[in-house]
Amino acid sequence: MRLPNFEYFEPETIQDAVNLLSLHKGKAKGLAGGTDLLPKLKRRVTEAQTLVNLQAIPGLRSITEEGDIIKIGALTTLGEMEESSLLKGNLAPLSEAARAVGSVQLRNTATLGGNLCQDTRCLYYDHSHLFGQSVWEKCFKRGGEVCNLIKKSKKCFAVYSGDVAPVLLALGAKVRVMGSAGERLLDLSQIYSGKGEQAYALSPEDLIAEIHVKKPSPSSYGAYVKYRERGSIDFPIVGAAAYMTVDKETVKDAKIWLTSVSSAPVEAVKAEAVLQGAKLSADLIEKAALQAHEEIAPYPNHGYSAWYLKEMVKVFVKRACTKTWEDMKGGQA
Ligand SMILES: Cc1cc2nc3c(=O)[nH]c(=O)nc-3n(C[C@H](O)[C@H](O)[C@H](O)COP(=O)(O)OP(=O)(O)OC[C@H]3O[C@@H](n4cnc5c(N)ncnc54)[C@H](O)[C@@H]3O)c2cc1C
């Protein structure tokens, strides 16, 4: 499949990139590693008359430490995150989530900014233009009025499947966004709209410059676990991140975030509440996993029923919490 024709720019400052996106409002897209955007352009499931390549902008590809904040440039590749000495110890789940993405070749090109802003996915949408259009009606995501997955639905059921966002969200990460109104620091959760057809609450000219992660306290532990069909080159069917801060095995703070269950990452707030203030045990983790099963209503996607995915939420929340607990016991031994 060939790429469509497009105008191409390679700005050397982020401000120039924002200006170009602003000038071609709605018709231009930022290009980072291109591993998500270029295949979608080839399949004609997304459109861009102009591509603004971000790779020539200096200063967006590094992982640095400033006081108790780790700053990750948006153009940092997932491969660099896997290898970073700053993402070891209790930030290791972040490298693990990066390592869980696709394949080595993909991670050498794919960036963190692109991973956080990847398009939502649906079996009825992620097909070539010609095949999809000949078989299915124009859906919400293609500007139509139907959902081909759930016929009577009034909304789009495309699913956000990024691997790295749940860990960053569990860590309370912030993003430095540059836009035509200047610079702002947002909670990562604020960039997701929750809408399948338009998954981001950012303006078309907004660019993520940096991701800020506060270093977890020495008594915080976490894990990311991913359910997928094959050992590599597969998006998550369900992904679960857990972080817990403990004091003598009593949970002082707990965060559980899931991916691939909805059009945005989802926090299992009631499951977190089960853990909060309690002494960690296998029984407690089982209760938290059951609570996650109760509260999360996964969208059916990619051939899996909502019922089955709900079961997998229970299994993978349990695994994420158990792995966290095991690391904790190892860390305190
Ligand atoms: C075979 C295959 C397997 C894959 N497996 C996985 C997987 O297992 N897990 C997973 O999470 N992903 C997976 N992906 C999706 C994709 O490769 C990754 O999400 C990757 O990290 C995207 O990064 P990129 O730099 O290539 O983004 P690009 O393709 O360059 O961009 C993606 C989107 O993000 C926007 N964007 C890029 N950078 C910024 C920025 N700084 N600010 C604002 N917007 C920005 C672009 O405009 C575009 O809309 C897979 C893709 C393929 C083709």
PDBQT file of the ligand as one rigid body, heavy atoms in Angstrom, charges set to zero:
ROOT
HETATM    1  C1  LIG A 401       2.687  -4.050  14.260  1.00  0.00    +0.000 C 
HETATM    2  C2  LIG A 401       2.437  -3.024  15.313  1.00  0.00    +0.000 A 
HETATM    3  C3  LIG A 401       2.372  -3.433  16.627  1.00  0.00    +0.000 A 
HETATM    4  C4  LIG A 401       2.148  -2.491  17.639  1.00  0.00    +0.000 A 
HETATM    5  N1  LIG A 401       2.090  -2.914  18.938  1.00  0.00    +0.000 NA
HETATM    6  C5  LIG A 401       1.861  -2.025  19.922  1.00  0.00    +0.000 A 
HETATM    7  C6  LIG A 401       1.794  -2.460  21.267  1.00  0.00    +0.000 A 
HETATM    8  O1  LIG A 401       1.949  -3.636  21.578  1.00  0.00    +0.000 OA
HETATM    9  N2  LIG A 401       1.532  -1.526  22.232  1.00  0.00    +0.000 N 
HETATM   10  C7  LIG A 401       1.374  -0.202  21.930  1.00  0.00    +0.000 A 
HETATM   11  O2  LIG A 401       1.167   0.602  22.854  1.00  0.00    +0.000 OA
HETATM   12  N3  LIG A 401       1.436   0.238  20.671  1.00  0.00    +0.000 NA
HETATM   13  C8  LIG A 401       1.675  -0.617  19.646  1.00  0.00    +0.000 A 
HETATM   14  N4  LIG A 401       1.750  -0.184  18.348  1.00  0.00    +0.000 N 
HETATM   15  C9  LIG A 401       1.428   1.228  18.025  1.00  0.00    +0.000 C 
HETATM   16  C10 LIG A 401       2.640   2.170  17.868  1.00  0.00    +0.000 C 
HETATM   17  O3  LIG A 401       3.721   1.542  17.264  1.00  0.00    +0.000 OA
HETATM   18  C11 LIG A 401       3.116   2.721  19.207  1.00  0.00    +0.000 C 
HETATM   19  O4  LIG A 401       2.031   3.247  19.913  1.00  0.00    +0.000 OA
HETATM   20  C12 LIG A 401       4.181   3.795  19.074  1.00  0.00    +0.000 C 
HETATM   21  O5  LIG A 401       4.685   4.119  20.337  1.00  0.00    +0.000 OA
HETATM   22  C13 LIG A 401       3.697   5.071  18.395  1.00  0.00    +0.000 C 
HETATM   23  O6  LIG A 401       4.744   6.020  18.443  1.00  0.00    +0.000 OA
HETATM   24  P1  LIG A 401       5.265   6.768  17.139  1.00  0.00    +0.000 P 
HETATM   25  O7  LIG A 401       6.368   7.669  17.567  1.00  0.00    +0.000 OA
HETATM   26  O8  LIG A 401       5.586   5.816  16.049  1.00  0.00    +0.000 OA
HETATM   27  O9  LIG A 401       3.954   7.611  16.789  1.00  0.00    +0.000 OA
HETATM   28  P2  LIG A 401       3.495   8.241  15.403  1.00  0.00    +0.000 P 
HETATM   29  O10 LIG A 401       2.967   7.168  14.525  1.00  0.00    +0.000 OA
HETATM   30  O11 LIG A 401       4.525   9.145  14.847  1.00  0.00    +0.000 OA
HETATM   31  O12 LIG A 401       2.286   9.137  15.929  1.00  0.00    +0.000 OA
HETATM   32  C14 LIG A 401       1.099   8.575  16.465  1.00  0.00    +0.000 C 
HETATM   33  C15 LIG A 401       0.105   9.705  16.768  1.00  0.00    +0.000 C 
HETATM   34  O13 LIG A 401       0.586  10.501  17.843  1.00  0.00    +0.000 OA
HETATM   35  C16 LIG A 401       0.718  11.868  17.446  1.00  0.00    +0.000 C 
HETATM   36  N5  LIG A 401       1.939  12.360  18.085  1.00  0.00    +0.000 N 
HETATM   37  C17 LIG A 401       3.189  11.871  17.971  1.00  0.00    +0.000 A 
HETATM   38  N6  LIG A 401       4.040  12.537  18.779  1.00  0.00    +0.000 NA
HETATM   39  C18 LIG A 401       3.302  13.495  19.394  1.00  0.00    +0.000 A 
HETATM   40  C19 LIG A 401       3.598  14.520  20.343  1.00  0.00    +0.000 A 
HETATM   41  N7  LIG A 401       4.843  14.722  20.816  1.00  0.00    +0.000 N 
HETATM   42  N8  LIG A 401       2.595  15.321  20.779  1.00  0.00    +0.000 NA
HETATM   43  C20 LIG A 401       1.324  15.141  20.311  1.00  0.00    +0.000 A 
HETATM   44  N9  LIG A 401       0.979  14.193  19.423  1.00  0.00    +0.000 NA
HETATM   45  C21 LIG A 401       1.953  13.375  18.965  1.00  0.00    +0.000 A 
HETATM   46  C22 LIG A 401       0.824  11.836  15.914  1.00  0.00    +0.000 C 
HETATM   47  O14 LIG A 401       0.371  13.047  15.331  1.00  0.00    +0.000 OA
HETATM   48  C23 LIG A 401      -0.090  10.658  15.588  1.00  0.00    +0.000 C 
HETATM   49  O15 LIG A 401      -1.430  11.086  15.558  1.00  0.00    +0.000 OA
HETATM   50  C24 LIG A 401       1.993  -1.103  17.307  1.00  0.00    +0.000 A 
HETATM   51  C25 LIG A 401       2.073  -0.703  15.972  1.00  0.00    +0.000 A 
HETATM   52  C26 LIG A 401       2.301  -1.646  14.970  1.00  0.00    +0.000 A 
HETATM   53  C27 LIG A 401       2.397  -1.174  13.561  1.00  0.00    +0.000 C 
ENDROOT
TORSDOF 0
